[in-house]
Amino acid sequence: MYGLVPYLLLAAPPIIVLLSIMLGGCTATRTNGDQTAQARFSPDPDRRVGKDLVNELEWRETRAELQRIIDEARP
């Protein structure tokens, strides 16, 4: 058993480097064309961000108004 220690010590650094490269490749972020990572209202010249934001705010206002009406109608 103790005869394996020198071989394990020699094999450990390459294995650690290989594992770190593999894990680094799995967790690397995409820098080109990753649309899912962008925020919904982030500035993007291809989208009408202002219109989207106004629509979202109007939707929230309408939802709050409907909730208020429902709450008032309950006994």
PDB file of N, CA, C and O in Angstrom, chain B, residues numbered from 101:
ATOM      1  N   MET B 101       0.808  -1.186   0.000  1.00  0.00           N
ATOM      2  CA  MET B 101       0.000   0.000   0.000  1.00  0.00           C
ATOM      3  C   MET B 101       0.859   1.260   0.000  1.00  0.00           C
ATOM      4  O   MET B 101       0.580   2.203  -0.740  1.00  0.00           O
ATOM      5  N   TYR B 102       1.896   1.278   0.822  1.00  0.00           N
ATOM      6  CA  TYR B 102       2.758   2.450   0.886  1.00  0.00           C
ATOM      7  C   TYR B 102       3.577   2.618  -0.390  1.00  0.00           C
ATOM      8  O   TYR B 102       4.107   3.697  -0.652  1.00  0.00           O
ATOM      9  N   GLY B 103       3.678   1.580  -1.162  1.00  0.00           N
ATOM     10  CA  GLY B 103       4.406   1.673  -2.426  1.00  0.00           C
ATOM     11  C   GLY B 103       3.674   2.503  -3.468  1.00  0.00           C
ATOM     12  O   GLY B 103       4.291   2.966  -4.427  1.00  0.00           O
ATOM     13  N   LEU B 104       2.373   2.702  -3.299  1.00  0.00           N
ATOM     14  CA  LEU B 104       1.579   3.503  -4.233  1.00  0.00           C
ATOM     15  C   LEU B 104       1.694   5.006  -3.991  1.00  0.00           C
ATOM     16  O   LEU B 104       1.368   5.797  -4.875  1.00  0.00           O
ATOM     17  N   VAL B 105       2.151   5.410  -2.813  1.00  0.00           N
ATOM     18  CA  VAL B 105       2.189   6.826  -2.450  1.00  0.00           C
ATOM     19  C   VAL B 105       3.009   7.654  -3.437  1.00  0.00           C
ATOM     20  O   VAL B 105       2.538   8.718  -3.841  1.00  0.00           O
ATOM     21  N   PRO B 106       4.194   7.240  -3.847  1.00  0.00           N
ATOM     22  CA  PRO B 106       4.944   8.069  -4.808  1.00  0.00           C
ATOM     23  C   PRO B 106       4.207   8.233  -6.144  1.00  0.00           C
ATOM     24  O   PRO B 106       4.244   9.301  -6.755  1.00  0.00           O
ATOM     25  N   TYR B 107       3.546   7.176  -6.582  1.00  0.00           N
ATOM     26  CA  TYR B 107       2.803   7.266  -7.840  1.00  0.00           C
ATOM     27  C   TYR B 107       1.587   8.189  -7.702  1.00  0.00           C
ATOM     28  O   TYR B 107       1.266   8.949  -8.615  1.00  0.00           O
ATOM     29  N   LEU B 108       0.924   8.111  -6.555  1.00  0.00           N
ATOM     30  CA  LEU B 108      -0.210   8.998  -6.312  1.00  0.00           C
ATOM     31  C   LEU B 108       0.237  10.456  -6.236  1.00  0.00           C
ATOM     32  O   LEU B 108      -0.462  11.346  -6.721  1.00  0.00           O
ATOM     33  N   LEU B 109       1.386  10.698  -5.637  1.00  0.00           N
ATOM     34  CA  LEU B 109       1.902  12.061  -5.567  1.00  0.00           C
ATOM     35  C   LEU B 109       2.262  12.589  -6.947  1.00  0.00           C
ATOM     36  O   LEU B 109       2.104  13.782  -7.208  1.00  0.00           O
ATOM     37  N   LEU B 110       2.737  11.737  -7.824  1.00  0.00           N
ATOM     38  CA  LEU B 110       3.053  12.157  -9.189  1.00  0.00           C
ATOM     39  C   LEU B 110       1.788  12.359 -10.023  1.00  0.00           C
ATOM     40  O   LEU B 110       1.750  13.232 -10.890  1.00  0.00           O
ATOM     41  N   ALA B 111       0.763  11.563  -9.769  1.00  0.00           N
ATOM     42  CA  ALA B 111      -0.457  11.641 -10.567  1.00  0.00           C
ATOM     43  C   ALA B 111      -1.396  12.751 -10.100  1.00  0.00           C
ATOM     44  O   ALA B 111      -2.232  13.205 -10.880  1.00  0.00           O
ATOM     45  N   ALA B 112      -1.281  13.196  -8.859  1.00  0.00           N
ATOM     46  CA  ALA B 112      -2.222  14.169  -8.309  1.00  0.00           C
ATOM     47  C   ALA B 112      -2.220  15.507  -9.053  1.00  0.00           C
ATOM     48  O   ALA B 112      -3.301  15.971  -9.414  1.00  0.00           O
ATOM     49  N   PRO B 113      -1.078  16.158  -9.306  1.00  0.00           N
ATOM     50  CA  PRO B 113      -1.133  17.472  -9.983  1.00  0.00           C
ATOM     51  C   PRO B 113      -1.776  17.434 -11.371  1.00  0.00           C
ATOM     52  O   PRO B 113      -2.605  18.296 -11.664  1.00  0.00           O
ATOM     53  N   PRO B 114      -1.432  16.468 -12.245  1.00  0.00           N
ATOM     54  CA  PRO B 114      -2.113  16.451 -13.541  1.00  0.00           C
ATOM     55  C   PRO B 114      -3.617  16.187 -13.428  1.00  0.00           C
ATOM     56  O   PRO B 114      -4.407  16.732 -14.199  1.00  0.00           O
ATOM     57  N   ILE B 115      -4.004  15.356 -12.473  1.00  0.00           N
ATOM     58  CA  ILE B 115      -5.427  15.084 -12.288  1.00  0.00           C
ATOM     59  C   ILE B 115      -6.140  16.337 -11.801  1.00  0.00           C
ATOM     60  O   ILE B 115      -7.246  16.626 -12.257  1.00  0.00           O
ATOM     61  N   ILE B 116      -5.536  17.083 -10.892  1.00  0.00           N
ATOM     62  CA  ILE B 116      -6.139  18.317 -10.392  1.00  0.00           C
ATOM     63  C   ILE B 116      -6.277  19.337 -11.514  1.00  0.00           C
ATOM     64  O   ILE B 116      -7.309  19.997 -11.635  1.00  0.00           O
ATOM     65  N   VAL B 117      -5.244  19.465 -12.329  1.00  0.00           N
ATOM     66  CA  VAL B 117      -5.306  20.399 -13.456  1.00  0.00           C
ATOM     67  C   VAL B 117      -6.394  19.978 -14.439  1.00  0.00           C
ATOM     68  O   VAL B 117      -7.162  20.823 -14.899  1.00  0.00           O
ATOM     69  N   LEU B 118      -6.473  18.717 -14.762  1.00  0.00           N
ATOM     70  CA  LEU B 118      -7.485  18.219 -15.690  1.00  0.00           C
ATOM     71  C   LEU B 118      -8.896  18.466 -15.157  1.00  0.00           C
ATOM     72  O   LEU B 118      -9.768  18.917 -15.900  1.00  0.00           O
ATOM     73  N   LEU B 119      -9.121  18.180 -13.897  1.00  0.00           N
ATOM     74  CA  LEU B 119     -10.434  18.407 -13.302  1.00  0.00           C
ATOM     75  C   LEU B 119     -10.789  19.899 -13.282  1.00  0.00           C
ATOM     76  O   LEU B 119     -11.936  20.265 -13.541  1.00  0.00           O
ATOM     77  N   SER B 120      -9.815  20.754 -12.977  1.00  0.00           N
ATOM     78  CA  SER B 120     -10.110  22.193 -12.945  1.00  0.00           C
ATOM     79  C   SER B 120     -10.416  22.716 -14.341  1.00  0.00           C
ATOM     80  O   SER B 120     -11.262  23.598 -14.491  1.00  0.00           O
ATOM     81  N   ILE B 121      -9.751  22.196 -15.361  1.00  0.00           N
ATOM     82  CA  ILE B 121     -10.051  22.608 -16.740  1.00  0.00           C
ATOM     83  C   ILE B 121     -11.448  22.143 -17.129  1.00  0.00           C
ATOM     84  O   ILE B 121     -12.202  22.892 -17.751  1.00  0.00           O
ATOM     85  N   MET B 122     -11.797  20.915 -16.766  1.00  0.00           N
ATOM     86  CA  MET B 122     -13.127  20.409 -17.099  1.00  0.00           C
ATOM     87  C   MET B 122     -14.216  21.202 -16.386  1.00  0.00           C
ATOM     88  O   MET B 122     -15.223  21.559 -16.997  1.00  0.00           O
ATOM     89  N   LEU B 123     -14.024  21.479 -15.108  1.00  0.00           N
ATOM     90  CA  LEU B 123     -15.016  22.246 -14.364  1.00  0.00           C
ATOM     91  C   LEU B 123     -15.086  23.686 -14.857  1.00  0.00           C
ATOM     92  O   LEU B 123     -16.170  24.267 -14.919  1.00  0.00           O
ATOM     93  N   GLY B 124     -13.961  24.256 -15.200  1.00  0.00           N
ATOM     94  CA  GLY B 124     -13.941  25.617 -15.735  1.00  0.00           C
ATOM     95  C   GLY B 124     -14.671  25.710 -17.057  1.00  0.00           C
ATOM     96  O   GLY B 124     -15.349  26.704 -17.317  1.00  0.00           O
ATOM     97  N   GLY B 125     -14.550  24.710 -17.887  1.00  0.00           N
ATOM     98  CA  GLY B 125     -15.256  24.700 -19.163  1.00  0.00           C
ATOM     99  C   GLY B 125     -16.753  24.548 -18.985  1.00  0.00           C
ATOM    100  O   GLY B 125     -17.531  25.090 -19.770  1.00  0.00           O
ATOM    101  N   CYS B 126     -17.161  23.821 -17.967  1.00  0.00           N
ATOM    102  CA  CYS B 126     -18.598  23.632 -17.719  1.00  0.00           C
ATOM    103  C   CYS B 126     -19.248  24.881 -17.151  1.00  0.00           C
ATOM    104  O   CYS B 126     -20.426  25.138 -17.400  1.00  0.00           O
ATOM    105  N   THR B 127     -18.491  25.658 -16.393  1.00  0.00           N
ATOM    106  CA  THR B 127     -19.074  26.821 -15.730  1.00  0.00           C
ATOM    107  C   THR B 127     -18.769  28.121 -16.442  1.00  0.00           C
ATOM    108  O   THR B 127     -19.173  29.181 -15.964  1.00  0.00           O
ATOM    109  N   ALA B 128     -18.075  28.082 -17.558  1.00  0.00           N
ATOM    110  CA  ALA B 128     -17.746  29.307 -18.276  1.00  0.00           C
ATOM    111  C   ALA B 128     -19.013  29.948 -18.828  1.00  0.00           C
ATOM    112  O   ALA B 128     -19.920  29.259 -19.294  1.00  0.00           O
ATOM    113  N   THR B 129     -19.062  31.260 -18.768  1.00  0.00           N
ATOM    114  CA  THR B 129     -20.230  31.965 -19.286  1.00  0.00           C
ATOM    115  C   THR B 129     -20.042  32.250 -20.762  1.00  0.00           C
ATOM    116  O   THR B 129     -18.923  32.420 -21.245  1.00  0.00           O
ATOM    117  N   ARG B 130     -21.144  32.297 -21.458  1.00  0.00           N
ATOM    118  CA  ARG B 130     -21.097  32.626 -22.875  1.00  0.00           C
ATOM    119  C   ARG B 130     -21.018  34.137 -23.019  1.00  0.00           C
ATOM    120  O   ARG B 130     -21.650  34.876 -22.265  1.00  0.00           O
ATOM    121  N   THR B 131     -20.245  34.585 -23.981  1.00  0.00           N
ATOM    122  CA  THR B 131     -20.103  36.026 -24.163  1.00  0.00           C
ATOM    123  C   THR B 131     -20.725  36.512 -25.462  1.00  0.00           C
ATOM    124  O   THR B 131     -20.825  37.719 -25.683  1.00  0.00           O
ATOM    125  N   ASN B 132     -21.146  35.591 -26.327  1.00  0.00           N
ATOM    126  CA  ASN B 132     -21.668  36.014 -27.611  1.00  0.00           C
ATOM    127  C   ASN B 132     -23.004  35.328 -27.878  1.00  0.00           C
ATOM    128  O   ASN B 132     -23.074  34.101 -27.946  1.00  0.00           O
ATOM    129  N   GLY B 133     -24.059  36.119 -28.028  1.00  0.00           N
ATOM    130  CA  GLY B 133     -25.338  35.562 -28.439  1.00  0.00           C
ATOM    131  C   GLY B 133     -26.124  34.877 -27.348  1.00  0.00           C
ATOM    132  O   GLY B 133     -27.050  34.124 -27.648  1.00  0.00           O
ATOM    133  N   ASP B 134     -25.792  35.110 -26.090  1.00  0.00           N
ATOM    134  CA  ASP B 134     -26.532  34.472 -25.010  1.00  0.00           C
ATOM    135  C   ASP B 134     -27.689  35.367 -24.607  1.00  0.00           C
ATOM    136  O   ASP B 134     -27.539  36.244 -23.756  1.00  0.00           O
ATOM    137  N   GLN B 135     -28.832  35.144 -25.213  1.00  0.00           N
ATOM    138  CA  GLN B 135     -29.997  35.986 -24.967  1.00  0.00           C
ATOM    139  C   GLN B 135     -30.670  35.654 -23.645  1.00  0.00           C
ATOM    140  O   GLN B 135     -31.338  36.517 -23.075  1.00  0.00           O
ATOM    141  N   THR B 136     -30.520  34.443 -23.139  1.00  0.00           N
ATOM    142  CA  THR B 136     -31.209  34.071 -21.913  1.00  0.00           C
ATOM    143  C   THR B 136     -30.613  34.734 -20.691  1.00  0.00           C
ATOM    144  O   THR B 136     -31.305  34.888 -19.684  1.00  0.00           O
ATOM    145  N   ALA B 137     -29.365  35.129 -20.744  1.00  0.00           N
ATOM    146  CA  ALA B 137     -28.726  35.740 -19.581  1.00  0.00           C
ATOM    147  C   ALA B 137     -29.012  37.230 -19.488  1.00  0.00           C
ATOM    148  O   ALA B 137     -28.724  37.840 -18.458  1.00  0.00           O
ATOM    149  N   GLN B 138     -29.560  37.824 -20.515  1.00  0.00           N
ATOM    150  CA  GLN B 138     -29.826  39.253 -20.482  1.00  0.00           C
ATOM    151  C   GLN B 138     -31.077  39.534 -19.677  1.00  0.00           C
ATOM    152  O   GLN B 138     -32.029  38.753 -19.679  1.00  0.00           O
ATOM    153  N   ALA B 139     -31.057  40.662 -18.990  1.00  0.00           N
ATOM    154  CA  ALA B 139     -32.231  41.068 -18.232  1.00  0.00           C
ATOM    155  C   ALA B 139     -33.346  41.442 -19.201  1.00  0.00           C
ATOM    156  O   ALA B 139     -33.091  41.822 -20.343  1.00  0.00           O
ATOM    157  N   ARG B 140     -34.574  41.330 -18.734  1.00  0.00           N
ATOM    158  CA  ARG B 140     -35.710  41.570 -19.620  1.00  0.00           C
ATOM    159  C   ARG B 140     -35.750  43.012 -20.110  1.00  0.00           C
ATOM    160  O   ARG B 140     -36.105  43.266 -21.261  1.00  0.00           O
ATOM    161  N   PHE B 141     -35.391  43.953 -19.251  1.00  0.00           N
ATOM    162  CA  PHE B 141     -35.470  45.356 -19.613  1.00  0.00           C
ATOM    163  C   PHE B 141     -34.087  45.979 -19.788  1.00  0.00           C
ATOM    164  O   PHE B 141     -33.937  47.191 -19.633  1.00  0.00           O
ATOM    165  N   SER B 142     -33.095  45.188 -20.103  1.00  0.00           N
ATOM    166  CA  SER B 142     -31.762  45.738 -20.299  1.00  0.00           C
ATOM    167  C   SER B 142     -31.708  46.518 -21.604  1.00  0.00           C
ATOM    168  O   SER B 142     -32.452  46.214 -22.536  1.00  0.00           O
ATOM    169  N   PRO B 143     -30.844  47.512 -21.682  1.00  0.00           N
ATOM    170  CA  PRO B 143     -30.754  48.289 -22.916  1.00  0.00           C
ATOM    171  C   PRO B 143     -30.235  47.433 -24.070  1.00  0.00           C
ATOM    172  O   PRO B 143     -29.113  46.928 -24.028  1.00  0.00           O
ATOM    173  N   ASP B 144     -31.040  47.283 -25.065  1.00  0.00           N
ATOM    174  CA  ASP B 144     -30.689  46.480 -26.217  1.00  0.00           C
ATOM    175  C   ASP B 144     -31.235  47.202 -27.446  1.00  0.00           C
ATOM    176  O   ASP B 144     -32.437  47.455 -27.519  1.00  0.00           O
ATOM    177  N   PRO B 145     -30.387  47.537 -28.405  1.00  0.00           N
ATOM    178  CA  PRO B 145     -30.869  48.296 -29.560  1.00  0.00           C
ATOM    179  C   PRO B 145     -31.875  47.533 -30.411  1.00  0.00           C
ATOM    180  O   PRO B 145     -32.599  48.144 -31.197  1.00  0.00           O
ATOM    181  N   ASP B 146     -31.937  46.206 -30.272  1.00  0.00           N
ATOM    182  CA  ASP B 146     -32.860  45.417 -31.088  1.00  0.00           C
ATOM    183  C   ASP B 146     -34.262  45.339 -30.492  1.00  0.00           C
ATOM    184  O   ASP B 146     -35.167  44.788 -31.118  1.00  0.00           O
ATOM    185  N   ARG B 147     -34.451  45.874 -29.312  1.00  0.00           N
ATOM    186  CA  ARG B 147     -35.754  45.779 -28.649  1.00  0.00           C
ATOM    187  C   ARG B 147     -36.281  47.168 -28.339  1.00  0.00           C
ATOM    188  O   ARG B 147     -35.532  48.142 -28.268  1.00  0.00           O
ATOM    189  N   ARG B 148     -37.567  47.228 -28.162  1.00  0.00           N
ATOM    190  CA  ARG B 148     -38.196  48.476 -27.765  1.00  0.00           C
ATOM    191  C   ARG B 148     -38.366  48.438 -26.253  1.00  0.00           C
ATOM    192  O   ARG B 148     -39.451  48.167 -25.739  1.00  0.00           O
ATOM    193  N   VAL B 149     -37.270  48.716 -25.553  1.00  0.00           N
ATOM    194  CA  VAL B 149     -37.221  48.541 -24.111  1.00  0.00           C
ATOM    195  C   VAL B 149     -38.219  49.443 -23.408  1.00  0.00           C
ATOM    196  O   VAL B 149     -38.911  49.001 -22.491  1.00  0.00           O
ATOM    197  N   GLY B 150     -38.306  50.701 -23.822  1.00  0.00           N
ATOM    198  CA  GLY B 150     -39.230  51.623 -23.181  1.00  0.00           C
ATOM    199  C   GLY B 150     -40.658  51.137 -23.269  1.00  0.00           C
ATOM    200  O   GLY B 150     -41.405  51.223 -22.295  1.00  0.00           O
ATOM    201  N   LYS B 151     -41.044  50.629 -24.423  1.00  0.00           N
ATOM    202  CA  LYS B 151     -42.401  50.104 -24.619  1.00  0.00           C
ATOM    203  C   LYS B 151     -42.645  48.898 -23.714  1.00  0.00           C
ATOM    204  O   LYS B 151     -43.718  48.772 -23.123  1.00  0.00           O
ATOM    205  N   ASP B 152     -41.658  48.015 -23.604  1.00  0.00           N
ATOM    206  CA  ASP B 152     -41.793  46.844 -22.738  1.00  0.00           C
ATOM    207  C   ASP B 152     -41.959  47.261 -21.282  1.00  0.00           C
ATOM    208  O   ASP B 152     -42.777  46.694 -20.558  1.00  0.00           O
ATOM    209  N   LEU B 153     -41.189  48.241 -20.862  1.00  0.00           N
ATOM    210  CA  LEU B 153     -41.266  48.696 -19.485  1.00  0.00           C
ATOM    211  C   LEU B 153     -42.619  49.347 -19.205  1.00  0.00           C
ATOM    212  O   LEU B 153     -43.214  49.108 -18.154  1.00  0.00           O
ATOM    213  N   VAL B 154     -43.106  50.160 -20.129  1.00  0.00           N
ATOM    214  CA  VAL B 154     -44.420  50.789 -19.966  1.00  0.00           C
ATOM    215  C   VAL B 154     -45.504  49.724 -19.904  1.00  0.00           C
ATOM    216  O   VAL B 154     -46.408  49.813 -19.073  1.00  0.00           O
ATOM    217  N   ASN B 155     -45.430  48.727 -20.764  1.00  0.00           N
ATOM    218  CA  ASN B 155     -46.421  47.643 -20.738  1.00  0.00           C
ATOM    219  C   ASN B 155     -46.396  46.905 -19.402  1.00  0.00           C
ATOM    220  O   ASN B 155     -47.448  46.582 -18.851  1.00  0.00           O
ATOM    221  N   GLU B 156     -45.210  46.642 -18.884  1.00  0.00           N
ATOM    222  CA  GLU B 156     -45.084  45.949 -17.602  1.00  0.00           C
ATOM    223  C   GLU B 156     -45.669  46.792 -16.475  1.00  0.00           C
ATOM    224  O   GLU B 156     -46.382  46.266 -15.621  1.00  0.00           O
ATOM    225  N   LEU B 157     -45.383  48.074 -16.460  1.00  0.00           N
ATOM    226  CA  LEU B 157     -45.915  48.953 -15.416  1.00  0.00           C
ATOM    227  C   LEU B 157     -47.439  49.069 -15.512  1.00  0.00           C
ATOM    228  O   LEU B 157     -48.126  49.073 -14.491  1.00  0.00           O
ATOM    229  N   GLU B 158     -47.962  49.163 -16.728  1.00  0.00           N
ATOM    230  CA  GLU B 158     -49.412  49.218 -16.897  1.00  0.00           C
ATOM    231  C   GLU B 158     -50.069  47.917 -16.434  1.00  0.00           C
ATOM    232  O   GLU B 158     -51.139  47.940 -15.827  1.00  0.00           O
ATOM    233  N   TRP B 159     -49.433  46.800 -16.719  1.00  0.00           N
ATOM    234  CA  TRP B 159     -49.967  45.508 -16.297  1.00  0.00           C
ATOM    235  C   TRP B 159     -50.003  45.419 -14.773  1.00  0.00           C
ATOM    236  O   TRP B 159     -50.983  44.943 -14.202  1.00  0.00           O
ATOM    237  N   ARG B 160     -48.943  45.872 -14.118  1.00  0.00           N
ATOM    238  CA  ARG B 160     -48.908  45.842 -12.657  1.00  0.00           C
ATOM    239  C   ARG B 160     -49.969  46.761 -12.061  1.00  0.00           C
ATOM    240  O   ARG B 160     -50.610  46.415 -11.068  1.00  0.00           O
ATOM    241  N   GLU B 161     -50.151  47.929 -12.667  1.00  0.00           N
ATOM    242  CA  GLU B 161     -51.158  48.867 -12.184  1.00  0.00           C
ATOM    243  C   GLU B 161     -52.565  48.284 -12.341  1.00  0.00           C
ATOM    244  O   GLU B 161     -53.395  48.407 -11.441  1.00  0.00           O
ATOM    245  N   THR B 162     -52.826  47.658 -13.475  1.00  0.00           N
ATOM    246  CA  THR B 162     -54.124  47.035 -13.715  1.00  0.00           C
ATOM    247  C   THR B 162     -54.359  45.895 -12.738  1.00  0.00           C
ATOM    248  O   THR B 162     -55.463  45.737 -12.217  1.00  0.00           O
ATOM    249  N   ARG B 163     -53.348  45.117 -12.494  1.00  0.00           N
ATOM    250  CA  ARG B 163     -53.471  43.994 -11.564  1.00  0.00           C
ATOM    251  C   ARG B 163     -53.756  44.494 -10.147  1.00  0.00           C
ATOM    252  O   ARG B 163     -54.592  43.925  -9.444  1.00  0.00           O
ATOM    253  N   ALA B 164     -53.065  45.553  -9.728  1.00  0.00           N
ATOM    254  CA  ALA B 164     -53.299  46.119  -8.400  1.00  0.00           C
ATOM    255  C   ALA B 164     -54.719  46.664  -8.295  1.00  0.00           C
ATOM    256  O   ALA B 164     -55.369  46.500  -7.262  1.00  0.00           O
ATOM    257  N   GLU B 165     -55.208  47.311  -9.355  1.00  0.00           N
ATOM    258  CA  GLU B 165     -56.573  47.843  -9.360  1.00  0.00           C
ATOM    259  C   GLU B 165     -57.598  46.710  -9.263  1.00  0.00           C
ATOM    260  O   GLU B 165     -58.565  46.811  -8.509  1.00  0.00           O
ATOM    261  N   LEU B 166     -57.388  45.640 -10.019  1.00  0.00           N
ATOM    262  CA  LEU B 166     -58.303  44.497  -9.949  1.00  0.00           C
ATOM    263  C   LEU B 166     -58.278  43.850  -8.566  1.00  0.00           C
ATOM    264  O   LEU B 166     -59.319  43.436  -8.057  1.00  0.00           O
ATOM    265  N   GLN B 167     -57.122  43.763  -7.969  1.00  0.00           N
ATOM    266  CA  GLN B 167     -57.013  43.189  -6.623  1.00  0.00           C
ATOM    267  C   GLN B 167     -57.758  44.067  -5.620  1.00  0.00           C
ATOM    268  O   GLN B 167     -58.418  43.555  -4.716  1.00  0.00           O
ATOM    269  N   ARG B 168     -57.653  45.384  -5.777  1.00  0.00           N
ATOM    270  CA  ARG B 168     -58.357  46.318  -4.890  1.00  0.00           C
ATOM    271  C   ARG B 168     -59.869  46.140  -5.033  1.00  0.00           C
ATOM    272  O   ARG B 168     -60.582  46.119  -4.030  1.00  0.00           O
ATOM    273  N   ILE B 169     -60.366  46.012  -6.263  1.00  0.00           N
ATOM    274  CA  ILE B 169     -61.786  45.815  -6.516  1.00  0.00           C
ATOM    275  C   ILE B 169     -62.262  44.509  -5.901  1.00  0.00           C
ATOM    276  O   ILE B 169     -63.340  44.463  -5.309  1.00  0.00           O
ATOM    277  N   ILE B 170     -61.477  43.451  -6.032  1.00  0.00           N
ATOM    278  CA  ILE B 170     -61.845  42.152  -5.464  1.00  0.00           C
ATOM    279  C   ILE B 170     -61.881  42.245  -3.941  1.00  0.00           C
ATOM    280  O   ILE B 170     -62.796  41.716  -3.310  1.00  0.00           O
ATOM    281  N   ASP B 171     -60.897  42.911  -3.353  1.00  0.00           N
ATOM    282  CA  ASP B 171     -60.853  43.044  -1.901  1.00  0.00           C
ATOM    283  C   ASP B 171     -62.049  43.854  -1.384  1.00  0.00           C
ATOM    284  O   ASP B 171     -62.589  43.536  -0.324  1.00  0.00           O
ATOM    285  N   GLU B 172     -62.468  44.888  -2.109  1.00  0.00           N
ATOM    286  CA  GLU B 172     -63.601  45.686  -1.691  1.00  0.00           C
ATOM    287  C   GLU B 172     -64.913  44.917  -1.822  1.00  0.00           C
ATOM    288  O   GLU B 172     -65.837  45.136  -1.039  1.00  0.00           O
ATOM    289  N   ALA B 173     -65.004  44.025  -2.797  1.00  0.00           N
ATOM    290  CA  ALA B 173     -66.234  43.271  -3.034  1.00  0.00           C
ATOM    291  C   ALA B 173     -66.434  42.165  -2.001  1.00  0.00           C
ATOM    292  O   ALA B 173     -67.560  41.705  -1.813  1.00  0.00           O
ATOM    293  N   ARG B 174     -65.403  41.739  -1.347  1.00  0.00           N
ATOM    294  CA  ARG B 174     -65.530  40.685  -0.334  1.00  0.00           C
ATOM    295  C   ARG B 174     -66.179  41.255   0.925  1.00  0.00           C
ATOM    296  O   ARG B 174     -65.894  42.384   1.325  1.00  0.00           O
ATOM    297  N   PRO B 175     -67.055  40.463   1.545  1.00  0.00           N
ATOM    298  CA  PRO B 175     -67.740  40.942   2.770  1.00  0.00           C
ATOM    299  C   PRO B 175     -66.822  40.978   3.962  1.00  0.00           C
ATOM    300  O   PRO B 175     -67.244  41.355   5.055  1.00  0.00           O
TER     301      PRO B 175
END
